[in-house]
Amino acid sequence: MGKNHTPVRWPPYRLFSSYEGTNNVAWGLIAFDSLATYEAYRARLKSDEGGHENFTMAQEKKFILKEERSFVEVVDGTLGVESVYPWSVL
């Protein structure tokens, strides 16, 4: 990367992978204020030198076998609410 390179700032995100069952699937949940914010982020990421290098390496090493996107929204009253069933019970 060049000296004047400013990396693309990542939005808030969480990564998830299964601990039982299929072991070749992972999820990344990324929050954006709007579809326009998401599209601007994707455009910046595509033009980012480090982002491009990272994606090329992931393709060459076959880290990403399949990519799917879903657009979801929070169900009112559920965000941040603690589960009634602790994981140890499941």
QUIFENDA-V93115 format. One record per residue. N is the residue number from 1. RES is the residue in three letters. SS is DSSP state (H for helix, E for strand, L for the rest). NEAR is the number of other C-alpha atoms within 8 Angstrom. Layout:
N:RES:SS:NEAR / N:RES:SS:NEAR
This chain:
1:MET:L:5 / 2:GLY:L:4 / 3:LYS:L:4 / 4:ASN:L:4 / 5:HIS:L:6 / 6:THR:L:4 / 7:PRO:L:6 / 8:VAL:L:8 / 9:ARG:L:4 / 10:TRP:L:5 / 11:PRO:L:7 / 12:PRO:L:6 / 13:TYR:E:9 / 14:ARG:E:7 / 15:LEU:E:8 / 16:PHE:E:7 / 17:SER:E:8 / 18:SER:L:9 / 19:TYR:L:5 / 20:GLU:L:5 / 21:GLY:L:5 / 22:THR:L:6 / 23:ASN:L:8 / 24:ASN:L:4 / 25:VAL:L:7 / 26:ALA:E:8 / 27:TRP:E:7 / 28:GLY:E:8 / 29:LEU:E:7 / 30:ILE:E:8 / 31:ALA:L:7 / 32:PHE:L:8 / 33:ASP:L:6 / 34:SER:L:6 / 35:LEU:H:7 / 36:ALA:H:6 / 37:THR:H:9 / 38:TYR:H:10 / 39:GLU:H:8 / 40:ALA:H:8 / 41:TYR:H:8 / 42:ARG:H:8 / 43:ALA:H:8 / 44:ARG:H:9 / 45:LEU:H:10 / 46:LYS:H:8 / 47:SER:H:8 / 48:ASP:L:10 / 49:GLU:H:7 / 50:GLY:H:8 / 51:GLY:H:11 / 52:HIS:H:11 / 53:GLU:H:8 / 54:ASN:H:8 / 55:PHE:H:8 / 56:THR:H:8 / 57:MET:H:8 / 58:ALA:H:10 / 59:GLN:H:9 / 60:GLU:H:7 / 61:LYS:L:6 / 62:LYS:L:7 / 63:PHE:L:7 / 64:ILE:L:7 / 65:LEU:L:5 / 66:LYS:L:4 / 67:GLU:L:5 / 68:GLU:L:4 / 69:ARG:L:4 / 70:SER:L:4 / 71:PHE:L:4 / 72:VAL:L:4 / 73:GLU:L:4 / 74:VAL:L:6 / 75:VAL:L:6 / 76:ASP:L:5 / 77:GLY:L:5 / 78:THR:L:7 / 79:LEU:L:7 / 80:GLY:L:4 / 81:VAL:L:6 / 82:GLU:L:4 / 83:SER:L:5 / 84:VAL:L:4 / 85:TYR:L:6 / 86:PRO:L:7 / 87:TRP:L:5 / 88:SER:L:4 / 89:VAL:L:5 / 90:LEU:L:5
